Structures are given as C-alpha cells and as structure tokens.
Amino acid sequence: MKTWDDYKEHVKTIDSATGRDIADIEEQAAIISEIIKQRNALGLSQRDLASICGVPQSSVARIESFQSTPNLATLIKILHHLGLKLTVSK
C-alpha cells in the first residue's frame, strides 16, 4: 500500500466496521475543519465565536481539537453564526 487512501480501502475490505469508523472520523474532521477555516476567515477567535454562540470558550476549544463532539443543536448554532449550513445527503 502506497497511500493512506489505499490503506483505507484495504481496511474497508477486511473489516467493514473499522472502515465505517474511519469514514465517520473523516466526516467529522471535514466539518470541524470548515468551522475552523470559516472562523479564521471571519477573523474571530474561539472566545469571540463562543460569546456570539452563547457557549463557553472551552467548549469551542474542545470541539476544534476533537476532544468532544458537539450535540446537534450546538453544532447548528455554531454553523449558523459562521454563515455555514449543515447539509445531509444520500
């Protein structure tokens, strides 16, 4: 295997549960990465975003560092204040 993508495909073929775990983590990382990117693009600190959203700054820090997963209401609140939308597709 030469790349991470090759390895992921290999794992998916031999262990579908672990493959799903990898996919879930990558989806979470994509969402959090967009939050961080948009927050920075808007020139907001974690403290600024937390204040706007009415959540503790430590919560924003834990979300951005993948130490905690926000509940859906908190996630939508953060996205809304950043001008982002959560889209679900099939």
PyMOL Python script that loads the backbone (N, CA, C, O; Angstrom):
from pymol import cmd

cmd.read_pdbstr("""\
ATOM      1  N   MET A   1       0.835  -1.171   0.000  1.00  0.00           N
ATOM      2  CA  MET A   1       0.000   0.000   0.000  1.00  0.00           C
ATOM      3  C   MET A   1       0.885   1.241   0.000  1.00  0.00           C
ATOM      4  O   MET A   1       1.848   1.354   0.758  1.00  0.00           O
ATOM      5  N   LYS A   2       0.522   2.151  -0.870  1.00  0.00           N
ATOM      6  CA  LYS A   2       1.360   3.328  -1.042  1.00  0.00           C
ATOM      7  C   LYS A   2       0.807   4.568  -0.370  1.00  0.00           C
ATOM      8  O   LYS A   2       1.569   5.445   0.037  1.00  0.00           O
ATOM      9  N   THR A   3      -0.492   4.651  -0.250  1.00  0.00           N
ATOM     10  CA  THR A   3      -1.083   5.874   0.286  1.00  0.00           C
ATOM     11  C   THR A   3      -2.075   5.553   1.395  1.00  0.00           C
ATOM     12  O   THR A   3      -2.468   4.404   1.599  1.00  0.00           O
ATOM     13  N   TRP A   4      -2.466   6.609   2.103  1.00  0.00           N
ATOM     14  CA  TRP A   4      -3.490   6.482   3.143  1.00  0.00           C
ATOM     15  C   TRP A   4      -4.795   5.981   2.532  1.00  0.00           C
ATOM     16  O   TRP A   4      -5.478   5.142   3.119  1.00  0.00           O
ATOM     17  N   ASP A   5      -5.140   6.496   1.352  1.00  0.00           N
ATOM     18  CA  ASP A   5      -6.373   6.061   0.693  1.00  0.00           C
ATOM     19  C   ASP A   5      -6.323   4.573   0.350  1.00  0.00           C
ATOM     20  O   ASP A   5      -7.324   3.869   0.485  1.00  0.00           O
ATOM     21  N   ASP A   6      -5.158   4.094  -0.096  1.00  0.00           N
ATOM     22  CA  ASP A   6      -5.006   2.660  -0.364  1.00  0.00           C
ATOM     23  C   ASP A   6      -5.235   1.851   0.908  1.00  0.00           C
ATOM     24  O   ASP A   6      -5.912   0.823   0.888  1.00  0.00           O
ATOM     25  N   TYR A   7      -4.663   2.324   2.011  1.00  0.00           N
ATOM     26  CA  TYR A   7      -4.810   1.626   3.286  1.00  0.00           C
ATOM     27  C   TYR A   7      -6.275   1.616   3.727  1.00  0.00           C
ATOM     28  O   TYR A   7      -6.787   0.588   4.170  1.00  0.00           O
ATOM     29  N   LYS A   8      -6.948   2.764   3.603  1.00  0.00           N
ATOM     30  CA  LYS A   8      -8.364   2.830   4.000  1.00  0.00           C
ATOM     31  C   LYS A   8      -9.190   1.838   3.190  1.00  0.00           C
ATOM     32  O   LYS A   8     -10.040   1.142   3.745  1.00  0.00           O
ATOM     33  N   GLU A   9      -8.951   1.768   1.898  1.00  0.00           N
ATOM     34  CA  GLU A   9      -9.697   0.824   1.064  1.00  0.00           C
ATOM     35  C   GLU A   9      -9.405  -0.611   1.478  1.00  0.00           C
ATOM     36  O   GLU A   9     -10.303  -1.453   1.487  1.00  0.00           O
ATOM     37  N   HIS A  10      -8.168  -0.889   1.815  1.00  0.00           N
ATOM     38  CA  HIS A  10      -7.796  -2.230   2.285  1.00  0.00           C
ATOM     39  C   HIS A  10      -8.535  -2.568   3.582  1.00  0.00           C
ATOM     40  O   HIS A  10      -9.071  -3.666   3.731  1.00  0.00           O
ATOM     41  N   VAL A  11      -8.556  -1.622   4.511  1.00  0.00           N
ATOM     42  CA  VAL A  11      -9.240  -1.846   5.786  1.00  0.00           C
ATOM     43  C   VAL A  11     -10.722  -2.083   5.560  1.00  0.00           C
ATOM     44  O   VAL A  11     -11.312  -2.968   6.180  1.00  0.00           O
ATOM     45  N   LYS A  12     -11.331  -1.298   4.675  1.00  0.00           N
ATOM     46  CA  LYS A  12     -12.764  -1.459   4.389  1.00  0.00           C
ATOM     47  C   LYS A  12     -13.081  -2.845   3.852  1.00  0.00           C
ATOM     48  O   LYS A  12     -14.150  -3.384   4.137  1.00  0.00           O
ATOM     49  N   THR A  13     -12.172  -3.433   3.079  1.00  0.00           N
ATOM     50  CA  THR A  13     -12.432  -4.757   2.515  1.00  0.00           C
ATOM     51  C   THR A  13     -12.272  -5.863   3.547  1.00  0.00           C
ATOM     52  O   THR A  13     -12.933  -6.898   3.456  1.00  0.00           O
ATOM     53  N   ILE A  14     -11.397  -5.654   4.532  1.00  0.00           N
ATOM     54  CA  ILE A  14     -11.192  -6.718   5.515  1.00  0.00           C
ATOM     55  C   ILE A  14     -11.965  -6.525   6.807  1.00  0.00           C
ATOM     56  O   ILE A  14     -12.191  -7.485   7.544  1.00  0.00           O
ATOM     57  N   ASP A  15     -12.377  -5.282   7.096  1.00  0.00           N
ATOM     58  CA  ASP A  15     -13.105  -5.011   8.342  1.00  0.00           C
ATOM     59  C   ASP A  15     -14.055  -3.839   8.116  1.00  0.00           C
ATOM     60  O   ASP A  15     -13.672  -2.677   8.253  1.00  0.00           O
ATOM     61  N   SER A  16     -15.279  -4.158   7.774  1.00  0.00           N
ATOM     62  CA  SER A  16     -16.236  -3.107   7.412  1.00  0.00           C
ATOM     63  C   SER A  16     -16.551  -2.180   8.585  1.00  0.00           C
ATOM     64  O   SER A  16     -16.792  -0.991   8.372  1.00  0.00           O
ATOM     65  N   ALA A  17     -16.554  -2.690   9.809  1.00  0.00           N
ATOM     66  CA  ALA A  17     -16.845  -1.844  10.973  1.00  0.00           C
ATOM     67  C   ALA A  17     -15.756  -0.787  11.148  1.00  0.00           C
ATOM     68  O   ALA A  17     -16.064   0.382  11.378  1.00  0.00           O
ATOM     69  N   THR A  18     -14.510  -1.176  11.042  1.00  0.00           N
ATOM     70  CA  THR A  18     -13.412  -0.223  11.151  1.00  0.00           C
ATOM     71  C   THR A  18     -13.434   0.746   9.975  1.00  0.00           C
ATOM     72  O   THR A  18     -13.135   1.930  10.135  1.00  0.00           O
ATOM     73  N   GLY A  19     -13.784   0.250   8.808  1.00  0.00           N
ATOM     74  CA  GLY A  19     -13.919   1.115   7.641  1.00  0.00           C
ATOM     75  C   GLY A  19     -14.964   2.188   7.856  1.00  0.00           C
ATOM     76  O   GLY A  19     -14.759   3.340   7.473  1.00  0.00           O
ATOM     77  N   ARG A  20     -16.092   1.821   8.469  1.00  0.00           N
ATOM     78  CA  ARG A  20     -17.135   2.804   8.785  1.00  0.00           C
ATOM     79  C   ARG A  20     -16.642   3.804   9.823  1.00  0.00           C
ATOM     80  O   ARG A  20     -16.954   4.992   9.741  1.00  0.00           O
ATOM     81  N   ASP A  21     -15.872   3.325  10.800  1.00  0.00           N
ATOM     82  CA  ASP A  21     -15.303   4.222  11.808  1.00  0.00           C
ATOM     83  C   ASP A  21     -14.383   5.259  11.159  1.00  0.00           C
ATOM     84  O   ASP A  21     -14.425   6.439  11.508  1.00  0.00           O
ATOM     85  N   ILE A  22     -13.558   4.814  10.220  1.00  0.00           N
ATOM     86  CA  ILE A  22     -12.660   5.729   9.520  1.00  0.00           C
ATOM     87  C   ILE A  22     -13.469   6.768   8.754  1.00  0.00           C
ATOM     88  O   ILE A  22     -13.148   7.956   8.796  1.00  0.00           O
ATOM     89  N   ALA A  23     -14.510   6.337   8.059  1.00  0.00           N
ATOM     90  CA  ALA A  23     -15.354   7.258   7.295  1.00  0.00           C
ATOM     91  C   ALA A  23     -16.030   8.270   8.220  1.00  0.00           C
ATOM     92  O   ALA A  23     -16.107   9.454   7.895  1.00  0.00           O
ATOM     93  N   ASP A  24     -16.517   7.806   9.367  1.00  0.00           N
ATOM     94  CA  ASP A  24     -17.167   8.705  10.327  1.00  0.00           C
ATOM     95  C   ASP A  24     -16.186   9.771  10.827  1.00  0.00           C
ATOM     96  O   ASP A  24     -16.527  10.951  10.904  1.00  0.00           O
ATOM     97  N   ILE A  25     -14.992   9.350  11.159  1.00  0.00           N
ATOM     98  CA  ILE A  25     -13.975  10.279  11.665  1.00  0.00           C
ATOM     99  C   ILE A  25     -13.606  11.296  10.596  1.00  0.00           C
ATOM    100  O   ILE A  25     -13.438  12.479  10.892  1.00  0.00           O
ATOM    101  N   GLU A  26     -13.482  10.840   9.363  1.00  0.00           N
ATOM    102  CA  GLU A  26     -13.144  11.773   8.283  1.00  0.00           C
ATOM    103  C   GLU A  26     -14.260  12.788   8.049  1.00  0.00           C
ATOM    104  O   GLU A  26     -13.986  13.951   7.755  1.00  0.00           O
ATOM    105  N   GLU A  27     -15.508  12.361   8.176  1.00  0.00           N
ATOM    106  CA  GLU A  27     -16.630  13.293   8.024  1.00  0.00           C
ATOM    107  C   GLU A  27     -16.628  14.325   9.147  1.00  0.00           C
ATOM    108  O   GLU A  27     -16.845  15.513   8.905  1.00  0.00           O
ATOM    109  N   GLN A  28     -16.384  13.874  10.368  1.00  0.00           N
ATOM    110  CA  GLN A  28     -16.305  14.808  11.494  1.00  0.00           C
ATOM    111  C   GLN A  28     -15.160  15.790  11.295  1.00  0.00           C
ATOM    112  O   GLN A  28     -15.310  16.984  11.551  1.00  0.00           O
ATOM    113  N   ALA A  29     -14.022  15.290  10.841  1.00  0.00           N
ATOM    114  CA  ALA A  29     -12.861  16.154  10.623  1.00  0.00           C
ATOM    115  C   ALA A  29     -13.156  17.200   9.548  1.00  0.00           C
ATOM    116  O   ALA A  29     -12.718  18.345   9.667  1.00  0.00           O
ATOM    117  N   ALA A  30     -13.883  16.825   8.514  1.00  0.00           N
ATOM    118  CA  ALA A  30     -14.220  17.776   7.455  1.00  0.00           C
ATOM    119  C   ALA A  30     -15.098  18.900   7.995  1.00  0.00           C
ATOM    120  O   ALA A  30     -14.894  20.065   7.654  1.00  0.00           O
ATOM    121  N   ILE A  31     -16.069  18.560   8.833  1.00  0.00           N
ATOM    122  CA  ILE A  31     -16.962  19.568   9.416  1.00  0.00           C
ATOM    123  C   ILE A  31     -16.180  20.515  10.323  1.00  0.00           C
ATOM    124  O   ILE A  31     -16.307  21.734  10.212  1.00  0.00           O
ATOM    125  N   ILE A  32     -15.378  19.957  11.213  1.00  0.00           N
ATOM    126  CA  ILE A  32     -14.615  20.779  12.156  1.00  0.00           C
ATOM    127  C   ILE A  32     -13.598  21.637  11.407  1.00  0.00           C
ATOM    128  O   ILE A  32     -13.383  22.795  11.767  1.00  0.00           O
ATOM    129  N   SER A  33     -12.980  21.089  10.385  1.00  0.00           N
ATOM    130  CA  SER A  33     -12.022  21.864   9.595  1.00  0.00           C
ATOM    131  C   SER A  33     -12.687  23.073   8.947  1.00  0.00           C
ATOM    132  O   SER A  33     -12.099  24.152   8.896  1.00  0.00           O
ATOM    133  N   GLU A  34     -13.907  22.898   8.453  1.00  0.00           N
ATOM    134  CA  GLU A  34     -14.633  24.023   7.853  1.00  0.00           C
ATOM    135  C   GLU A  34     -14.994  25.071   8.901  1.00  0.00           C
ATOM    136  O   GLU A  34     -14.945  26.271   8.631  1.00  0.00           O
ATOM    137  N   ILE A  35     -15.353  24.614  10.090  1.00  0.00           N
ATOM    138  CA  ILE A  35     -15.649  25.556  11.179  1.00  0.00           C
ATOM    139  C   ILE A  35     -14.414  26.398  11.478  1.00  0.00           C
ATOM    140  O   ILE A  35     -14.502  27.623  11.565  1.00  0.00           O
ATOM    141  N   ILE A  36     -13.276  25.751  11.635  1.00  0.00           N
ATOM    142  CA  ILE A  36     -12.037  26.469  11.950  1.00  0.00           C
ATOM    143  C   ILE A  36     -11.675  27.421  10.810  1.00  0.00           C
ATOM    144  O   ILE A  36     -11.321  28.576  11.047  1.00  0.00           O
ATOM    145  N   LYS A  37     -11.763  26.937   9.593  1.00  0.00           N
ATOM    146  CA  LYS A  37     -11.421  27.763   8.432  1.00  0.00           C
ATOM    147  C   LYS A  37     -12.305  29.004   8.351  1.00  0.00           C
ATOM    148  O   LYS A  37     -11.811  30.106   8.115  1.00  0.00           O
ATOM    149  N   GLN A  38     -13.605  28.826   8.547  1.00  0.00           N
ATOM    150  CA  GLN A  38     -14.529  29.957   8.461  1.00  0.00           C
ATOM    151  C   GLN A  38     -14.338  30.919   9.636  1.00  0.00           C
ATOM    152  O   GLN A  38     -14.401  32.136   9.464  1.00  0.00           O
ATOM    153  N   ARG A  39     -14.107  30.375  10.817  1.00  0.00           N
ATOM    154  CA  ARG A  39     -13.873  31.234  11.984  1.00  0.00           C
ATOM    155  C   ARG A  39     -12.652  32.110  11.736  1.00  0.00           C
ATOM    156  O   ARG A  39     -12.675  33.311  12.004  1.00  0.00           O
ATOM    157  N   ASN A  40     -11.593  31.506  11.227  1.00  0.00           N
ATOM    158  CA  ASN A  40     -10.376  32.267  10.935  1.00  0.00           C
ATOM    159  C   ASN A  40     -10.611  33.278   9.807  1.00  0.00           C
ATOM    160  O   ASN A  40     -10.118  34.404   9.873  1.00  0.00           O
ATOM    161  N   ALA A  41     -11.353  32.884   8.785  1.00  0.00           N
ATOM    162  CA  ALA A  41     -11.635  33.788   7.661  1.00  0.00           C
ATOM    163  C   ALA A  41     -12.414  35.020   8.132  1.00  0.00           C
ATOM    164  O   ALA A  41     -12.250  36.115   7.595  1.00  0.00           O
ATOM    165  N   LEU A  42     -13.253  34.824   9.130  1.00  0.00           N
ATOM    166  CA  LEU A  42     -14.035  35.934   9.674  1.00  0.00           C
ATOM    167  C   LEU A  42     -13.257  36.741  10.711  1.00  0.00           C
ATOM    168  O   LEU A  42     -13.745  37.755  11.211  1.00  0.00           O
ATOM    169  N   GLY A  43     -12.052  36.288  11.030  1.00  0.00           N
ATOM    170  CA  GLY A  43     -11.217  36.992  11.997  1.00  0.00           C
ATOM    171  C   GLY A  43     -11.691  36.841  13.425  1.00  0.00           C
ATOM    172  O   GLY A  43     -11.444  37.709  14.264  1.00  0.00           O
ATOM    173  N   LEU A  44     -12.372  35.739  13.705  1.00  0.00           N
ATOM    174  CA  LEU A  44     -12.899  35.504  15.048  1.00  0.00           C
ATOM    175  C   LEU A  44     -11.968  34.598  15.840  1.00  0.00           C
ATOM    176  O   LEU A  44     -11.420  33.634  15.305  1.00  0.00           O
ATOM    177  N   SER A  45     -11.795  34.908  17.092  1.00  0.00           N
ATOM    178  CA  SER A  45     -11.094  33.999  17.994  1.00  0.00           C
ATOM    179  C   SER A  45     -12.100  32.966  18.502  1.00  0.00           C
ATOM    180  O   SER A  45     -13.306  33.105  18.294  1.00  0.00           O
ATOM    181  N   GLN A  46     -11.601  31.953  19.154  1.00  0.00           N
ATOM    182  CA  GLN A  46     -12.509  30.989  19.789  1.00  0.00           C
ATOM    183  C   GLN A  46     -13.390  31.691  20.807  1.00  0.00           C
ATOM    184  O   GLN A  46     -14.578  31.392  20.924  1.00  0.00           O
ATOM    185  N   ARG A  47     -12.809  32.615  21.535  1.00  0.00           N
ATOM    186  CA  ARG A  47     -13.557  33.365  22.550  1.00  0.00           C
ATOM    187  C   ARG A  47     -14.674  34.185  21.900  1.00  0.00           C
ATOM    188  O   ARG A  47     -15.789  34.244  22.417  1.00  0.00           O
ATOM    189  N   ASP A  48     -14.366  34.817  20.760  1.00  0.00           N
ATOM    190  CA  ASP A  48     -15.381  35.595  20.037  1.00  0.00           C
ATOM    191  C   ASP A  48     -16.538  34.705  19.601  1.00  0.00           C
ATOM    192  O   ASP A  48     -17.704  35.030  19.821  1.00  0.00           O
ATOM    193  N   LEU A  49     -16.201  33.581  18.981  1.00  0.00           N
ATOM    194  CA  LEU A  49     -17.233  32.663  18.498  1.00  0.00           C
ATOM    195  C   LEU A  49     -18.075  32.145  19.657  1.00  0.00           C
ATOM    196  O   LEU A  49     -19.301  32.085  19.562  1.00  0.00           O
ATOM    197  N   ALA A  50     -17.426  31.777  20.731  1.00  0.00           N
ATOM    198  CA  ALA A  50     -18.145  31.278  21.902  1.00  0.00           C
ATOM    199  C   ALA A  50     -19.123  32.319  22.430  1.00  0.00           C
ATOM    200  O   ALA A  50     -20.266  31.999  22.758  1.00  0.00           O
ATOM    201  N   SER A  51     -18.675  33.551  22.510  1.00  0.00           N
ATOM    202  CA  SER A  51     -19.524  34.625  23.004  1.00  0.00           C
ATOM    203  C   SER A  51     -20.740  34.827  22.099  1.00  0.00           C
ATOM    204  O   SER A  51     -21.863  34.966  22.584  1.00  0.00           O
ATOM    205  N   ILE A  52     -20.518  34.843  20.809  1.00  0.00           N
ATOM    206  CA  ILE A  52     -21.612  35.018  19.843  1.00  0.00           C
ATOM    207  C   ILE A  52     -22.627  33.881  19.954  1.00  0.00           C
ATOM    208  O   ILE A  52     -23.834  34.098  19.853  1.00  0.00           O
ATOM    209  N   CYS A  53     -22.124  32.680  20.161  1.00  0.00           N
ATOM    210  CA  CYS A  53     -22.985  31.488  20.191  1.00  0.00           C
ATOM    211  C   CYS A  53     -23.583  31.208  21.567  1.00  0.00           C
ATOM    212  O   CYS A  53     -24.508  30.405  21.689  1.00  0.00           O
ATOM    213  N   GLY A  54     -23.069  31.854  22.584  1.00  0.00           N
ATOM    214  CA  GLY A  54     -23.565  31.606  23.927  1.00  0.00           C
ATOM    215  C   GLY A  54     -23.109  30.284  24.517  1.00  0.00           C
ATOM    216  O   GLY A  54     -23.830  29.646  25.284  1.00  0.00           O
ATOM    217  N   VAL A  55     -21.883  29.879  24.140  1.00  0.00           N
ATOM    218  CA  VAL A  55     -21.302  28.651  24.701  1.00  0.00           C
ATOM    219  C   VAL A  55     -19.955  29.012  25.318  1.00  0.00           C
ATOM    220  O   VAL A  55     -19.366  30.027  24.946  1.00  0.00           O
ATOM    221  N   PRO A  56     -19.458  28.212  26.242  1.00  0.00           N
ATOM    222  CA  PRO A  56     -18.147  28.502  26.824  1.00  0.00           C
ATOM    223  C   PRO A  56     -17.028  28.390  25.788  1.00  0.00           C
ATOM    224  O   PRO A  56     -17.091  27.558  24.883  1.00  0.00           O
ATOM    225  N   GLN A  57     -16.006  29.231  25.928  1.00  0.00           N
ATOM    226  CA  GLN A  57     -14.860  29.157  25.020  1.00  0.00           C
ATOM    227  C   GLN A  57     -14.202  27.796  25.097  1.00  0.00           C
ATOM    228  O   GLN A  57     -13.697  27.292  24.093  1.00  0.00           O
ATOM    229  N   SER A  58     -14.201  27.200  26.270  1.00  0.00           N
ATOM    230  CA  SER A  58     -13.585  25.875  26.415  1.00  0.00           C
ATOM    231  C   SER A  58     -14.311  24.831  25.575  1.00  0.00           C
ATOM    232  O   SER A  58     -13.696  23.871  25.112  1.00  0.00           O
ATOM    233  N   SER A  59     -15.607  25.012  25.377  1.00  0.00           N
ATOM    234  CA  SER A  59     -16.362  24.078  24.527  1.00  0.00           C
ATOM    235  C   SER A  59     -15.917  24.198  23.076  1.00  0.00           C
ATOM    236  O   SER A  59     -15.734  23.193  22.390  1.00  0.00           O
ATOM    237  N   VAL A  60     -15.744  25.434  22.613  1.00  0.00           N
ATOM    238  CA  VAL A  60     -15.273  25.645  21.242  1.00  0.00           C
ATOM    239  C   VAL A  60     -13.884  25.022  21.086  1.00  0.00           C
ATOM    240  O   VAL A  60     -13.611  24.360  20.085  1.00  0.00           O
ATOM    241  N   ALA A  61     -13.015  25.230  22.060  1.00  0.00           N
ATOM    242  CA  ALA A  61     -11.663  24.670  22.006  1.00  0.00           C
ATOM    243  C   ALA A  61     -11.705  23.144  21.961  1.00  0.00           C
ATOM    244  O   ALA A  61     -10.982  22.529  21.177  1.00  0.00           O
ATOM    245  N   ARG A  62     -12.544  22.529  22.793  1.00  0.00           N
ATOM    246  CA  ARG A  62     -12.637  21.061  22.811  1.00  0.00           C
ATOM    247  C   ARG A  62     -13.203  20.526  21.498  1.00  0.00           C
ATOM    248  O   ARG A  62     -12.759  19.484  21.016  1.00  0.00           O
ATOM    249  N   ILE A  63     -14.177  21.225  20.914  1.00  0.00           N
ATOM    250  CA  ILE A  63     -14.741  20.804  19.633  1.00  0.00           C
ATOM    251  C   ILE A  63     -13.669  20.891  18.552  1.00  0.00           C
ATOM    252  O   ILE A  63     -13.474  19.948  17.785  1.00  0.00           O
ATOM    253  N   GLU A  64     -12.976  22.026  18.496  1.00  0.00           N
ATOM    254  CA  GLU A  64     -11.972  22.229  17.457  1.00  0.00           C
ATOM    255  C   GLU A  64     -10.768  21.303  17.592  1.00  0.00           C
ATOM    256  O   GLU A  64     -10.080  21.043  16.604  1.00  0.00           O
ATOM    257  N   SER A  65     -10.506  20.808  18.778  1.00  0.00           N
ATOM    258  CA  SER A  65      -9.376  19.896  18.978  1.00  0.00           C
ATOM    259  C   SER A  65      -9.820  18.437  19.006  1.00  0.00           C
ATOM    260  O   SER A  65      -9.037  17.552  19.352  1.00  0.00           O
ATOM    261  N   PHE A  66     -11.074  18.189  18.644  1.00  0.00           N
ATOM    262  CA  PHE A  66     -11.640  16.836  18.576  1.00  0.00           C
ATOM    263  C   PHE A  66     -11.662  16.121  19.923  1.00  0.00           C
ATOM    264  O   PHE A  66     -11.678  14.892  19.984  1.00  0.00           O
ATOM    265  N   GLN A  67     -11.663  16.900  20.999  1.00  0.00           N
ATOM    266  CA  GLN A  67     -11.749  16.300  22.324  1.00  0.00           C
ATOM    267  C   GLN A  67     -13.192  16.054  22.731  1.00  0.00           C
ATOM    268  O   GLN A  67     -13.459  15.287  23.657  1.00  0.00           O
ATOM    269  N   SER A  68     -14.130  16.710  22.036  1.00  0.00           N
ATOM    270  CA  SER A  68     -15.545  16.455  22.302  1.00  0.00           C
ATOM    271  C   SER A  68     -16.325  16.631  21.008  1.00  0.00           C
ATOM    272  O   SER A  68     -15.896  17.322  20.084  1.00  0.00           O
ATOM    273  N   THR A  69     -17.463  15.995  20.974  1.00  0.00           N
ATOM    274  CA  THR A  69     -18.360  16.092  19.823  1.00  0.00           C
ATOM    275  C   THR A  69     -19.574  16.898  20.264  1.00  0.00           C
ATOM    276  O   THR A  69     -20.240  16.543  21.236  1.00  0.00           O
ATOM    277  N   PRO A  70     -19.864  17.992  19.545  1.00  0.00           N
ATOM    278  CA  PRO A  70     -20.998  18.815  19.966  1.00  0.00           C
ATOM    279  C   PRO A  70     -22.326  18.116  19.678  1.00  0.00           C
ATOM    280  O   PRO A  70     -22.431  17.305  18.758  1.00  0.00           O
ATOM    281  N   ASN A  71     -23.337  18.448  20.482  1.00  0.00           N
ATOM    282  CA  ASN A  71     -24.656  17.930  20.138  1.00  0.00           C
ATOM    283  C   ASN A  71     -25.142  18.697  18.921  1.00  0.00           C
ATOM    284  O   ASN A  71     -24.571  19.728  18.565  1.00  0.00           O
ATOM    285  N   LEU A  72     -26.174  18.209  18.291  1.00  0.00           N
ATOM    286  CA  LEU A  72     -26.646  18.780  17.039  1.00  0.00           C
ATOM    287  C   LEU A  72     -27.054  20.242  17.193  1.00  0.00           C
ATOM    288  O   LEU A  72     -26.751  21.060  16.324  1.00  0.00           O
ATOM    289  N   ALA A  73     -27.731  20.580  18.274  1.00  0.00           N
ATOM    290  CA  ALA A  73     -28.165  21.966  18.481  1.00  0.00           C
ATOM    291  C   ALA A  73     -26.969  22.910  18.577  1.00  0.00           C
ATOM    292  O   ALA A  73     -26.996  24.000  18.005  1.00  0.00           O
ATOM    293  N   THR A  74     -25.934  22.510  19.285  1.00  0.00           N
ATOM    294  CA  THR A  74     -24.740  23.337  19.410  1.00  0.00           C
ATOM    295  C   THR A  74     -24.029  23.464  18.070  1.00  0.00           C
ATOM    296  O   THR A  74     -23.579  24.549  17.703  1.00  0.00           O
ATOM    297  N   LEU A  75     -23.930  22.372  17.349  1.00  0.00           N
ATOM    298  CA  LEU A  75     -23.283  22.391  16.042  1.00  0.00           C
ATOM    299  C   LEU A  75     -24.006  23.349  15.097  1.00  0.00           C
ATOM    300  O   LEU A  75     -23.369  24.162  14.427  1.00  0.00           O
ATOM    301  N   ILE A  76     -25.316  23.256  15.043  1.00  0.00           N
ATOM    302  CA  ILE A  76     -26.103  24.126  14.162  1.00  0.00           C
ATOM    303  C   ILE A  76     -25.957  25.582  14.587  1.00  0.00           C
ATOM    304  O   ILE A  76     -25.859  26.468  13.738  1.00  0.00           O
ATOM    305  N   LYS A  77     -25.942  25.838  15.895  1.00  0.00           N
ATOM    306  CA  LYS A  77     -25.778  27.206  16.402  1.00  0.00           C
ATOM    307  C   LYS A  77     -24.435  27.770  15.942  1.00  0.00           C
ATOM    308  O   LYS A  77     -24.372  28.908  15.476  1.00  0.00           O
ATOM    309  N   ILE A  78     -23.374  26.997  16.066  1.00  0.00           N
ATOM    310  CA  ILE A  78     -22.047  27.446  15.654  1.00  0.00           C
ATOM    311  C   ILE A  78     -22.018  27.687  14.148  1.00  0.00           C
ATOM    312  O   ILE A  78     -21.540  28.723  13.687  1.00  0.00           O
ATOM    313  N   LEU A  79     -22.531  26.728  13.390  1.00  0.00           N
ATOM    314  CA  LEU A  79     -22.540  26.873  11.937  1.00  0.00           C
ATOM    315  C   LEU A  79     -23.313  28.118  11.509  1.00  0.00           C
ATOM    316  O   LEU A  79     -22.867  28.873  10.645  1.00  0.00           O
ATOM    317  N   HIS A  80     -24.474  28.320  12.122  1.00  0.00           N
ATOM    318  CA  HIS A  80     -25.317  29.468  11.779  1.00  0.00           C
ATOM    319  C   HIS A  80     -24.561  30.780  11.984  1.00  0.00           C
ATOM    320  O   HIS A  80     -24.584  31.655  11.118  1.00  0.00           O
ATOM    321  N   HIS A  81     -23.902  30.914  13.111  1.00  0.00           N
ATOM    322  CA  HIS A  81     -23.189  32.155  13.416  1.00  0.00           C
ATOM    323  C   HIS A  81     -21.950  32.342  12.538  1.00  0.00           C
ATOM    324  O   HIS A  81     -21.419  33.448  12.437  1.00  0.00           O
ATOM    325  N   LEU A  82     -21.499  31.272  11.912  1.00  0.00           N
ATOM    326  CA  LEU A  82     -20.374  31.381  10.982  1.00  0.00           C
ATOM    327  C   LEU A  82     -20.849  31.538   9.539  1.00  0.00           C
ATOM    328  O   LEU A  82     -20.035  31.672   8.625  1.00  0.00           O
ATOM    329  N   GLY A  83     -22.158  31.523   9.339  1.00  0.00           N
ATOM    330  CA  GLY A  83     -22.687  31.633   7.984  1.00  0.00           C
ATOM    331  C   GLY A  83     -22.576  30.346   7.193  1.00  0.00           C
ATOM    332  O   GLY A  83     -22.561  30.365   5.962  1.00  0.00           O
ATOM    333  N   LEU A  84     -22.497  29.219   7.903  1.00  0.00           N
ATOM    334  CA  LEU A  84     -22.392  27.905   7.264  1.00  0.00           C
ATOM    335  C   LEU A  84     -23.696  27.134   7.460  1.00  0.00           C
ATOM    336  O   LEU A  84     -24.481  27.441   8.358  1.00  0.00           O
ATOM    337  N   LYS A  85     -23.917  26.133   6.613  1.00  0.00           N
ATOM    338  CA  LYS A  85     -25.084  25.266   6.730  1.00  0.00           C
ATOM    339  C   LYS A  85     -24.642  23.818   6.795  1.00  0.00           C
ATOM    340  O   LYS A  85     -23.643  23.432   6.188  1.00  0.00           O
ATOM    341  N   LEU A  86     -25.384  23.032   7.526  1.00  0.00           N
ATOM    342  CA  LEU A  86     -25.170  21.599   7.573  1.00  0.00           C
ATOM    343  C   LEU A  86     -26.087  20.971   6.539  1.00  0.00           C
ATOM    344  O   LEU A  86     -27.299  21.179   6.590  1.00  0.00           O
ATOM    345  N   THR A  87     -25.547  20.217   5.613  1.00  0.00           N
ATOM    346  CA  THR A  87     -26.335  19.590   4.571  1.00  0.00           C
ATOM    347  C   THR A  87     -26.237  18.078   4.725  1.00  0.00           C
ATOM    348  O   THR A  87     -25.152  17.528   4.913  1.00  0.00           O
ATOM    349  N   VAL A  88     -27.372  17.425   4.643  1.00  0.00           N
ATOM    350  CA  VAL A  88     -27.426  15.977   4.723  1.00  0.00           C
ATOM    351  C   VAL A  88     -27.817  15.465   3.338  1.00  0.00           C
ATOM    352  O   VAL A  88     -28.778  15.948   2.739  1.00  0.00           O
ATOM    353  N   SER A  89     -27.081  14.504   2.845  1.00  0.00           N
ATOM    354  CA  SER A  89     -27.399  13.960   1.524  1.00  0.00           C
ATOM    355  C   SER A  89     -27.311  12.444   1.563  1.00  0.00           C
ATOM    356  O   SER A  89     -26.731  11.845   2.470  1.00  0.00           O
ATOM    357  N   LYS A  90     -27.888  11.875   0.579  1.00  0.00           N
ATOM    358  CA  LYS A  90     -27.911  10.406   0.494  1.00  0.00           C
ATOM    359  C   LYS A  90     -27.017   9.950  -0.615  1.00  0.00           C
ATOM    360  O   LYS A  90     -26.894   8.749  -0.854  1.00  0.00           O
TER     361      LYS A  90
END
""", "prot")
cmd.dss("prot")
cmd.show_as("cartoon", "prot")
cmd.util.cbc("prot")
cmd.orient("prot")
